[in-house]
Amino acid sequence: MNSTEFEGKWNQVKGEFKQKYGKMFNDDETFAEGKFDEVAGRIQEKTGKSKEAIREEVEKW
């Protein structure tokens, strides 16, 4: 496992935590951030791209 794959896994865990926190405190913005982190982590793990590169690609859509 290289560092990008590890970072992708970490982003998934962080995203899941943010989603739970957002649900617990009814914070839609934190929940949405968590969802993005989770999806970005999965993409990062598969492609090896950085989270910032993934964010830029999503913003272009």
C-alpha positions in Angstrom: 0.0 0.0 0.0 1.5 3.3 -1.0 0.9 6.7 0.7 -1.9 7.7 -1.7 -3.8 4.6 -1.0 -3.3 5.1 2.7 -4.5 8.7 2.4 -7.5 7.5 0.5 -8.4 5.0 3.3 -8.0 7.7 5.9 -10.3 10.1 3.9 -12.9 7.4 3.9 -12.7 6.9 7.6 -12.7 10.7 8.2 -15.7 11.1 5.9 -17.7 8.4 7.7 -17.0 10.1 11.0 -18.1 13.5 9.6 -21.3 12.0 8.3 -22.1 10.5 11.8 -21.3 13.8 13.5 -23.4 15.7 11.0 -26.4 13.4 11.6 -26.0 13.6 15.3 -26.0 17.4 15.4 -28.2 17.9 12.4 -25.4 19.7 10.6 -26.0 19.3 6.8 -22.8 21.0 5.8 -20.6 18.6 7.9 -22.6 15.7 6.6 -22.0 16.8 3.0 -18.3 17.3 3.7 -18.1 13.8 5.1 -19.8 12.3 2.0 -17.4 14.1 -0.3 -14.4 13.0 1.8 -15.6 9.4 1.7 -16.1 9.4 -2.1 -12.9 11.3 -2.7 -11.1 8.7 -0.6 -12.5 5.9 -2.6 -11.5 7.6 -5.9 -8.1 8.4 -4.4 -7.5 4.8 -3.4 -8.4 3.6 -6.9 -6.7 6.2 -9.1 -3.8 7.5 -6.9 -4.8 11.1 -7.4 -4.6 13.6 -4.6 -7.7 14.9 -2.9 -7.1 18.3 -4.2 -6.9 17.0 -7.8 -10.2 15.2 -7.3 -11.8 18.3 -5.9 -10.7 20.3 -8.9 -12.1 17.7 -11.3 -15.4 17.7 -9.5 -15.6 21.5 -9.5 -15.1 21.5 -13.3 -18.2 19.4 -13.8 
